[in-house]
Amino acid sequence: MKLYSTNNPNATVSLKEAVFKGLPPDNGLYMPTHIPVLPESFFHKIETLSFRDIAFEVSKTLIGDDIPETDLRQIINDVITFDAPMVHLKDNIYVLELFHGPSFAFKDFGARFMARIMSYFLQKENKEINILVATSGDTGSAVAQGFLNMPGIKVTILYPSKKVSDIQEKQLTTLGQNVTALEVSGNFDDCQRMVKEAFLDKELNEKLSLSSANSINISRLIPQSFYYFYAYAQAKKLGAASVVFCTPSGNFGNLCAGLIGKRMGLPVQKFVAATNANDIVPKYLETGLFSPRASVATLSNAMDVGNPSNFARIQALYDGDLDKVKVDIVGKAYNDDATRKAMKEVYEQTGYVMCPHTTVAYLGLSDYLKESHSEATGILLSTAHPAKFIDEVQEIIGKNIEIPEKLAVVLKKEKKSIPMSNNFHDFKRFLLQ
Ligand SMILES: *Cc1c(COP(=O)(O)O)cnc(C)c1O
């Protein structure tokens, strides 16, 4: 597999280099130089394959010789240890539940795959690296869980004290092993600044091998394509003639993975890109103008992104041609009032509880299916378990919801964090000790 920078098609690197660099030095994003198409025979029998088998075929086709088949099979078996079931909601609408992993959100897929790919390349070289992550909540817990007990990798997570939810804090601070949580007296921007300064610090980089677990790393994108294929397989088993996906989007990595799947031959009629009030991409699809702006805070806060980082990848996939983009993607945006109303309505009609992000996707999908009179099977991606947003969800639906056993266990564990000032030099001293 070769990857190029979206800022310079001639600057190509290997998968290994792209994974450890994260970002090309020219500030573009890595994209595969060639997206191979899966054979028709694969799609003929896809409904008979397991999630792991599907993930293996897709990754083998995309990654090629960079990782031998037996090693790749092992990595896939370690990543896919939980299901992504498709649940019927109503009419021709299904929910693809991506929250059955350790952090109860879809980011587990990306984080687990990245951790195992990194660890695989490191073991071959007998190297050790330090992953630094600044988090405002959700990314941190998926990354921490993903890298837990990975040989050769130490993880340091910086989170803003008192600015993450109870559940999030417990998920970050109760793992131990190779994961250290630093509770920073400051806000998320302080955490991010300290991590950025560390990457620029000469002494730190001489003494430690630092790496990031950034959301734009190509190894987080690749595994997110697997479940689009698996969803299609489940729909095909139910007799679906064609499918429409709706992805609740912030940085658009998840949607981008679906688009790559389509390039690999997955028969998708349409992708609906659903956002909250941060509607930069729906606006672009409507007007042709991409106008990033400061994000606004919403109920679906993991999607509060004002400058979606994967937009460059979408542009690269469609040669920057809006007409081509619009063939595959339709944009939809919803404010918090609409989201609250839909979450309550769906709960009252069906008994199904959706997290705020999932609800935005529900709205996008049901509106699109209505407007287009599509007979397709609609699949909305459910990106997080509702219990991760328990206070908001309970208030909206007016009922207490159950906390999954595994999450309840985490909540009972004792928090272990190291207090840290928001001064870079304190952080640096800690890393060097
Ligand atoms: C990160 C996240 C999203 C947005 O995903 P992108 O790939 O950034 O578009 C949606 N929902 C939840 C729950 C998330 O954590």
The ligand as a Gaussian input file, in Angstrom:
#p B3LYP/6-31G(d) Opt

LIG

0 1
 C      -16.318000      11.196000      16.938000
 C      -17.798000      10.991000      16.974000
 C      -18.630000      11.304000      15.870000
 C      -18.106000      11.980000      14.624000
 O      -17.302000      11.140000      13.834000
 P      -16.373000      11.748000      12.696000
 O      -15.633000      10.603000      12.129000
 O      -15.475000      12.759000      13.366000
 O      -17.264000      12.416000      11.702000
 C      -19.972000      10.997000      15.962000
 N      -20.499000      10.442000      17.067000
 C      -19.746000      10.136000      18.159000
 C      -20.399000       9.538000      19.347000
 C      -18.369000      10.392000      18.150000
 O      -17.630000      10.106000      19.236000

